[in-house]
Amino acid sequence: MPTIDHAVVTGAFSYTGGHIARLLLDQGVAVTTLTRHPDLRDEFAGAVATASFDFDAPDELRRTMEGASVFYNTYWIRFERGGTTFENAVENSRLLFEAAADAGVRKIVHISVSNPSPTSALPYFSGKWRVEKELERVGVPYAIIRPTLVFGTGDLLLNNIAWAIRRFPIFPVYGDGEYQVQPVFAGDVASQAVAAAADHGSSVADAAGPERFSFSEMLRLTAAAMGVRARFLRTPPGIGLALTNIVGFLKRDVNLTRDEIDGLTAGLLTSDSPPTGSTKFTGWLDNHARDLGRSYESELRRNWTLRT
Ligand SMILES: NC(=O)c1ccc[n+]([C@@H]2O[C@H](COP(=O)([O-])OP(=O)(O)OC[C@H]3O[C@@H](n4cnc5c(N)ncnc54)[C@H](OP(=O)(O)O)[C@@H]3O)[C@@H](O)[C@H]2O)c1
């Protein structure tokens, strides 16, 4: 197994990249993160070196990656906002891959999403497909990892669902709620990503947890684990979104988009392959439900403003 002494990880001060960085540090790997928040006070207390994402300066990106054996890419956007589009995100991903290739990185581990497709009507999923194609073109051995719905410490989506379940008498279920989700633990995604770097070849694999539920069941399990008596109301997706947007309005945030509801109801957050993660969502809930959803995590604050 080739040894890694230095890796570059995007988003070590955010969610999935944070879990990857933690695992690498535990294995004695030096970690540099590309982030828009290089000065953020972080949980690693200075153990992670920082460099800014600057897509206008590809030479800087290359310099940051020089000397690293592996580049772990988590960069992506949840939705389009202001001048930032999925088209930009595809192009920025290409710049990152090319910088890694020019820097002589031995392997690129890329976090994609379950069920990306060139024909998807959802630009998140079709954009992810295009990014995978850009990666294949760049000529560096790669591992593409396609997670379903990622749960764990630092998560935003499930946390905010839990937050709303705690506070409101009803929670909207988009459509019939019978579509499936297959949550995967962030730590298991990180383990898969780190293990994938050890292999010399290229690979594509889903990252999915050992349990599958209907969306309604996942909500019920979450409420029960938190000890909250919640009422779930089936609504047409548009009405459910409007109700969810009330929270978005109150919190000045974007909780969920119509595209995300469409991806969810189409069952895209599941895998047809055998599960890769071993951590059960239900077991994790038992241990974390006490803290889950206690405070609201803003997507706009985390990902669309400059944090300090
Ligand atoms: N979370 C899930 O449930 C889930 C499910 C399937 C696939 N994925 C994929 O897994 C990867 C990591 O997801 P995550 O939820 O862990 O994301 P994240 O940590 O919030 O963000 C990942 C990276 O993208 C950057 N980023 C996020 N929003 C941005 C924006 N608006 N403008 C510019 N840069 C932005 C972050 O920059 P900073 O470092 O500056 O914060 C970070 O480097 C993504 O590729 C995502 O598509 C996630």
The ligand as a Tripos MOL2 file, in Angstrom:
@<TRIPOS>MOLECULE
LIG
   48    52     1     0     0
SMALL
NO_CHARGES

@<TRIPOS>ATOM
      1 N1        -24.0810   16.4520    2.3850 N.am      1 LIG1
      2 C1        -24.6850   15.4490    1.7460 C.2       1 LIG1
      3 O1        -25.6660   14.8610    2.2220 O.2       1 LIG1
      4 C2        -24.1500   14.9830    0.4210 C.ar      1 LIG1
      5 C3        -24.7950   13.9150   -0.2470 C.ar      1 LIG1
      6 C4        -24.2720   13.4790   -1.4540 C.ar      1 LIG1
      7 C5        -23.1660   14.0660   -2.0080 C.ar      1 LIG1
      8 N2        -22.5710   15.1030   -1.3480 N.ar      1 LIG1
      9 C6        -21.4030   15.6960   -1.9650 C.3       1 LIG1
     10 O2        -20.3540   15.6390   -1.0300 O.3       1 LIG1
     11 C7        -19.4950   16.7890   -1.1940 C.3       1 LIG1
     12 C8        -19.3430   17.4820    0.1360 C.3       1 LIG1
     13 O3        -20.6210   17.8960    0.5740 O.3       1 LIG1
     14 P1        -20.7720   18.6310    1.9620 P.3       1 LIG1
     15 O4        -22.2310   18.6680    2.2300 O.co2     1 LIG1
     16 O5        -19.8640   18.0130    2.9180 O.co2     1 LIG1
     17 O6        -20.3290   20.0840    1.5500 O.3       1 LIG1
     18 P2        -19.5510   21.2540    2.3120 P.3       1 LIG1
     19 O7        -18.5730   20.6720    3.2560 O.co2     1 LIG1
     20 O8        -20.5580   22.1990    2.8280 O.co2     1 LIG1
     21 O9        -18.7930   21.9810    1.1120 O.3       1 LIG1
     22 C9        -17.8650   21.2700    0.3310 C.3       1 LIG1
     23 C10       -16.9050   22.2250   -0.3130 C.3       1 LIG1
     24 O10       -17.5770   23.0520   -1.2650 O.3       1 LIG1
     25 C11       -17.3510   24.4240   -0.9440 C.3       1 LIG1
     26 N3        -18.6020   25.1630   -1.1160 N.ar      1 LIG1
     27 C12       -19.8050   24.8580   -0.5900 C.ar      1 LIG1
     28 N4        -20.7190   25.7680   -0.9530 N.ar      1 LIG1
     29 C13       -20.0600   26.6780   -1.7030 C.ar      1 LIG1
     30 C14       -20.4540   27.8760   -2.3550 C.ar      1 LIG1
     31 N5        -21.6960   28.3460   -2.2580 N.pl3     1 LIG1
     32 N6        -19.5220   28.5800   -3.0480 N.ar      1 LIG1
     33 C15       -18.2450   28.1270   -3.1230 C.ar      1 LIG1
     34 N7        -17.8090   26.9980   -2.5200 N.ar      1 LIG1
     35 C16       -18.7020   26.2860   -1.8240 C.ar      1 LIG1
     36 C17       -16.9090   24.4620    0.5130 C.3       1 LIG1
     37 O11       -16.0520   25.5800    0.6710 O.3       1 LIG1
     38 P3        -15.4060   26.0340    2.0820 P.3       1 LIG1
     39 O12       -14.3170   25.0440    2.3560 O.co2     1 LIG1
     40 O13       -14.8780   27.3870    1.8220 O.co2     1 LIG1
     41 O14       -16.5000   25.9740    3.1000 O.co2     1 LIG1
     42 C18       -16.1990   23.1340    0.6550 C.3       1 LIG1
     43 O15       -14.8580   23.2420    0.2570 O.3       1 LIG1
     44 C19       -20.1460   17.6710   -2.2340 C.3       1 LIG1
     45 O16       -19.4970   17.4590   -3.4590 O.3       1 LIG1
     46 C20       -21.5790   17.1770   -2.2830 C.3       1 LIG1
     47 O17       -22.1200   17.3360   -3.5700 O.3       1 LIG1
     48 C21       -23.0290   15.5850   -0.1470 C.ar      1 LIG1
@<TRIPOS>BOND
     1     1     2 1
     2     2     3 2
     3     2     4 1
     4     4     5 ar
     5     4    48 ar
     6     5     6 ar
     7     6     7 ar
     8     7     8 ar
     9     8     9 1
    10     8    48 ar
    11     9    10 1
    12     9    46 1
    13    10    11 1
    14    11    12 1
    15    11    44 1
    16    12    13 1
    17    13    14 1
    18    14    15 2
    19    14    16 1
    20    14    17 1
    21    17    18 1
    22    18    19 2
    23    18    20 1
    24    18    21 1
    25    21    22 1
    26    22    23 1
    27    23    24 1
    28    23    42 1
    29    24    25 1
    30    25    26 1
    31    25    36 1
    32    26    27 ar
    33    26    35 ar
    34    27    28 ar
    35    28    29 ar
    36    29    30 ar
    37    29    35 ar
    38    30    31 1
    39    30    32 ar
    40    32    33 ar
    41    33    34 ar
    42    34    35 ar
    43    36    37 1
    44    36    42 1
    45    37    38 1
    46    38    39 2
    47    38    40 1
    48    38    41 1
    49    42    43 1
    50    44    45 1
    51    44    46 1
    52    46    47 1
@<TRIPOS>SUBSTRUCTURE
     1 LIG1         1 GROUP 0 **** ****
